[in-house]
Amino acid sequence: MKDAMRQTKHKYLKYCFHHFKISPKEKLTNEQLRETINKLAQEYKFNPEDITLIEHTKKRADTTASDKHYHLIVPHYQPTQCKALDTKNGFS
């Protein structure tokens, strides 16, 4: 994350990170989580090796839903592509 912050200053970018919340109804296996991250990486064109993933456990309003969810932090600047993250499909 510190590298992404340095890149933002160096490239004079407005954004540093993008945040994706993965909040499944059922608990995910490691393989399912990896598959979800890879699908997001394909859609938004980021390198899954450049992410920060935070697992968070919290009671949900829907008590039948999994209490685990994930925060996926993706750098805005993609060094392997030398450009910003492709967010044209984003809903922000």
RAVEN-V203476 format. One record per backbone hydrogen bond with DSSP energy under -1.0 kcal/mol. CO is the residue of the C=O (numbers start at 1). NH is the residue of the N-H. If there is no record, write none. Layout:
BEGIN
CO_NH / CO_NH
END
This chain:
BEGIN
1_5 / 2_6 / 3_7 / 4_8 / 5_9 / 6_10 / 7_11 / 8_13 / 16_76 / 18_74 / 20_72 / 22_70 / 25_66 / 29_33 / 30_34 / 31_35 / 32_36 / 33_37 / 34_38 / 35_39 / 36_40 / 37_41 / 38_42 / 39_43 / 40_44 / 41_45 / 41_46 / 44_86 / 47_50 / 52_73 / 54_71 / 56_69 / 61_63 / 62_65 / 67_58 / 69_56 / 70_22 / 71_54 / 72_20 / 73_52 / 74_18 / 76_85 / 78_81 / 78_82 / 78_83 / 83_78 / 87_90
END
